[in-house]
Amino acid sequence: MTIPTNLRLLFLLEELARVGVPVTPTSANEVLGLPKPTIHRLFHTLEEEGFLQRDIDGRSYAPGTRLRRLAASVLSTSRIRMVRQAALSALAKDVGETCNIAMPERHAMVYIDRAETEWPLRIQLPVGTEVPFHCTAAGKMYLSSLKPGLFARYLSIVTLESYTDRTITDARLLSAEIDAVRNRGYATDNQEFMEGMVAIAVPLLDSQGRLMSTLSMHGPMPRADLDKFTSHLPRLQEVAKELSGLVIN
């Protein structure tokens, strides 16, 4: 297949999105079949402009800030966002607590949409808020989607900061927690990020079954507790499937 010059960058970004993990120019070019100097020039251009950034191995590339923002903007187009907000609002009314959608950035989960509870007592985590991976339901859900080698690399370089006396700061304990999340298909936060707050999260998946973002609900104790939140799992998973379909259909 001959790729027109004006489409090479788009085809390269499409291949990176399809693979879903950091790639080297050589591995990407096994699919694209471009001249070797061309593929390296494209990667260099995308890195210089902030669409790609080198992974921690120094050889492969992952989405950069501009590409992640572009992805978030696509997910927030007016038609999709209108339907997504309606689904979120209905969910928040059904479960009685605030519900959020969050996407993974390079160093944190970022809330991209939110529907507030009707209770006057609520926890303020507005759209645009960044929260850690290791001690939030959304973040742990994302960590569970990483391949074992990538997750091990994360554990080897990250500082597991303590936010409350319940935050998991031991790498072995966090690894066990993420294994449990992976096995059961949902993640929880039992006052690990914020004293007096509990949360539960499920994944939103793309057409290849990969995590795009997360759907979570959170609330303050004693009104909310994990047993009560777990009872809402079927409804959360139903809405997650609906929201995933907005993007992949």
C-alpha positions as CSV (number, residue, x, y, z in Angstrom):
1,M,0.0,0.0,0.0
2,T,1.3,3.4,-1.0
3,I,0.4,6.1,1.6
4,P,0.0,9.6,0.1
5,T,2.4,12.1,1.6
6,N,-0.3,14.3,3.1
7,L,-1.8,11.3,5.0
8,R,1.4,9.8,6.5
9,L,1.1,11.5,9.8
10,L,-2.5,10.5,10.2
11,F,-1.8,6.9,9.3
12,L,1.0,6.8,11.8
13,L,-1.2,8.2,14.6
14,E,-3.9,5.7,13.6
15,E,-1.4,2.8,13.9
16,L,-0.2,4.1,17.4
17,A,-3.8,4.2,18.5
18,R,-4.5,0.7,17.2
19,V,-1.5,-0.8,19.0
20,G,-2.3,0.9,22.2
21,V,1.2,0.6,23.8
22,P,4.4,2.6,23.3
23,V,6.0,1.7,20.0
24,T,9.3,2.2,18.2
25,P,9.6,3.6,14.7
26,T,10.8,0.2,13.5
27,S,7.8,-1.6,14.8
28,A,5.3,1.0,13.5
29,N,6.9,0.8,10.1
30,E,6.4,-2.9,9.9
31,V,2.8,-2.0,9.2
32,L,3.2,1.3,7.3
33,G,6.1,0.3,5.1
34,L,7.6,3.8,4.7
35,P,11.2,4.6,3.9
36,K,13.3,4.4,7.0
37,P,14.4,8.1,7.0
38,T,10.7,9.1,6.5
39,I,9.4,7.1,9.5
40,H,12.1,8.6,11.8
41,R,11.4,12.1,10.5
42,L,7.7,11.7,11.2
43,F,8.3,10.5,14.8
44,H,10.8,13.4,15.3
45,T,8.2,15.9,14.0
46,L,5.4,14.5,16.2
47,E,7.7,14.5,19.3
48,E,8.9,18.1,18.6
49,E,5.2,19.3,18.3
50,G,4.1,17.5,21.5
51,F,1.9,14.8,19.9
52,L,4.3,12.0,21.0
53,Q,6.8,11.7,23.8
54,R,9.5,9.1,24.5
55,D,8.7,6.4,26.9
56,I,10.9,5.6,29.8
57,D,13.0,3.1,27.8
58,G,14.2,6.0,25.6
59,R,13.4,4.0,22.4
60,S,9.7,3.8,22.1
61,Y,7.0,6.5,21.9
62,A,3.7,7.1,23.6
63,P,1.0,9.7,23.1
64,G,2.1,13.2,24.1
65,T,0.1,16.0,25.8
66,R,-1.3,17.4,22.5
67,L,-2.5,14.0,21.3
68,R,-4.1,13.1,24.6
69,R,-5.9,16.5,24.6
70,L,-7.0,15.9,21.0
71,A,-8.4,12.5,22.1
72,A,-10.3,14.1,25.0
73,S,-11.7,16.8,22.7
74,V,-13.0,14.2,20.2
75,L,-14.7,12.4,23.1
76,S,-16.2,15.8,24.1
77,T,-17.8,16.7,20.8
78,S,-21.2,18.3,21.3
79,R,-23.3,15.3,20.1
80,I,-21.3,12.8,22.2
81,R,-21.1,15.0,25.2
82,M,-24.8,15.8,25.2
83,V,-25.7,12.1,25.3
84,R,-22.9,11.3,27.7
85,Q,-24.1,14.0,30.1
86,A,-27.7,12.8,30.0
87,A,-26.5,9.2,30.8
88,L,-24.3,10.4,33.6
89,S,-27.1,12.6,35.1
90,A,-29.5,9.7,35.0
91,L,-27.0,7.4,36.7
92,A,-26.2,10.0,39.4
93,K,-30.0,10.3,40.1
94,D,-30.4,6.5,40.2
95,V,-27.5,5.8,42.6
96,G,-27.8,9.1,44.6
97,E,-24.2,10.1,44.4
98,T,-21.9,12.1,42.1
99,C,-20.6,10.2,39.0
100,N,-17.5,11.0,36.9
101,I,-15.7,10.0,33.7
102,A,-11.9,10.2,33.9
103,M,-9.2,9.6,31.4
104,P,-5.6,8.6,32.0
105,E,-3.0,11.3,31.4
106,R,0.7,10.5,31.7
107,H,0.9,11.2,35.5
108,A,-2.7,11.2,36.7
109,M,-6.3,10.6,36.0
110,V,-8.2,13.6,34.7
111,Y,-11.9,14.2,35.1
112,I,-13.5,15.0,31.8
113,D,-17.2,14.9,32.7
114,R,-19.3,14.9,35.9
115,A,-22.9,14.8,37.2
116,E,-23.5,16.0,40.7
117,T,-25.5,14.4,43.4
118,E,-28.6,16.2,44.6
119,W,-27.4,16.0,48.2
120,P,-26.2,19.4,49.6
121,L,-23.2,17.6,51.2
122,R,-20.9,16.7,48.3
123,I,-17.2,16.3,47.5
124,Q,-15.9,18.9,45.0
125,L,-13.8,17.3,42.3
126,P,-14.7,19.4,39.2
127,V,-13.9,18.7,35.6
128,G,-10.2,19.1,34.9
129,T,-9.2,17.8,38.4
130,E,-6.2,15.5,38.3
131,V,-6.1,12.6,40.8
132,P,-3.4,10.0,41.5
133,F,-3.4,6.5,40.0
134,H,-2.4,4.5,43.1
135,C,-5.1,5.6,45.6
136,T,-8.2,6.4,43.6
137,A,-10.8,4.0,42.1
138,A,-10.4,5.4,38.6
139,G,-6.6,5.3,38.8
140,K,-6.5,1.7,40.1
141,M,-8.9,0.7,37.3
142,Y,-6.4,2.2,34.8
143,L,-3.4,0.5,36.4
144,S,-5.2,-2.8,36.2
145,S,-5.3,-2.4,32.4
146,L,-1.5,-2.1,32.0
147,K,0.5,-5.1,30.8
148,P,2.5,-6.7,33.6
149,G,5.8,-5.4,32.4
150,L,4.6,-1.8,32.1
151,F,2.9,-1.9,35.5
152,A,6.2,-3.3,37.0
153,R,8.0,-0.4,35.4
154,Y,5.5,2.0,36.9
155,L,6.0,0.6,40.3
156,S,9.8,0.8,40.0
157,I,9.8,4.6,39.3
158,V,6.8,6.0,41.1
159,T,6.6,7.5,44.6
160,L,3.5,6.1,46.3
161,E,2.6,9.3,48.1
162,S,0.4,9.0,51.2
163,Y,-2.8,11.0,51.2
164,T,-4.5,9.4,54.2
165,D,-3.6,6.7,56.7
166,R,-5.3,4.2,54.4
167,T,-3.3,5.0,51.3
168,I,-1.4,2.0,50.0
169,T,2.3,3.0,49.9
170,D,3.9,-0.4,49.7
171,A,4.6,-1.5,46.1
172,R,3.9,-5.2,46.9
173,L,0.6,-4.4,48.5
174,L,-0.4,-2.2,45.6
175,S,0.5,-4.9,43.2
176,A,-1.8,-7.3,45.1
177,E,-4.5,-4.7,45.1
178,I,-4.2,-4.2,41.3
179,D,-4.3,-8.0,40.7
180,A,-7.6,-8.1,42.7
181,V,-9.0,-5.2,40.6
182,R,-8.0,-7.0,37.4
183,N,-9.7,-10.2,38.5
184,R,-13.0,-8.7,39.7
185,G,-13.4,-6.0,37.0
186,Y,-13.9,-3.0,39.2
187,A,-11.9,-0.8,41.6
188,T,-12.6,0.8,44.9
189,D,-11.2,3.7,47.0
190,N,-11.9,3.2,50.7
191,Q,-10.8,6.6,52.0
192,E,-7.4,6.2,50.4
193,F,-7.3,9.5,48.5
194,M,-9.4,11.7,50.7
195,E,-10.5,11.1,54.3
196,G,-14.2,10.4,54.5
197,M,-14.7,9.6,50.8
198,V,-15.3,6.3,49.2
199,A,-15.5,5.5,45.4
200,I,-16.0,2.7,42.9
201,A,-15.0,2.6,39.3
202,V,-15.6,0.5,36.2
203,P,-13.8,0.7,32.8
204,L,-15.1,2.2,29.5
205,L,-13.7,0.0,26.7
206,D,-12.9,0.6,23.1
207,S,-13.7,-1.8,20.2
208,Q,-10.7,-3.9,21.0
209,G,-11.5,-4.2,24.7
210,R,-8.9,-1.7,25.9
211,L,-9.6,0.8,28.6
212,M,-10.4,4.3,27.1
213,S,-11.5,5.9,30.3
214,T,-13.3,5.1,33.6
215,L,-16.8,5.6,35.0
216,S,-16.9,6.1,38.8
217,M,-19.1,7.2,41.6
218,H,-18.0,8.7,44.9
219,G,-19.5,10.1,48.0
220,P,-18.9,11.1,51.6
221,M,-19.2,8.8,54.6
222,P,-21.3,7.9,56.5
223,R,-23.9,8.4,53.8
224,A,-21.9,6.3,51.4
225,D,-20.1,3.0,52.0
226,L,-18.5,0.4,49.8
227,D,-21.1,-2.2,50.4
228,K,-23.8,0.2,49.2
229,F,-21.7,1.2,46.2
230,T,-21.0,-2.4,45.2
231,S,-24.7,-3.0,45.1
232,H,-24.8,-0.4,42.2
233,L,-22.3,-2.3,40.1
234,P,-24.8,-3.7,37.6
235,R,-26.1,-0.2,36.9
236,L,-22.6,1.2,36.6
237,Q,-21.6,-1.5,34.2
238,E,-24.7,-1.0,32.1
239,V,-24.0,2.7,31.7
240,A,-20.3,2.0,31.0
241,K,-21.3,-0.2,28.1
242,E,-23.7,2.4,26.8
243,L,-21.1,5.2,27.0
244,S,-18.5,3.0,25.3
245,G,-20.9,2.5,22.5
246,L,-21.1,6.2,21.9
247,V,-17.5,6.2,20.7
248,I,-17.0,2.8,19.0
249,N,-20.3,2.7,17.1
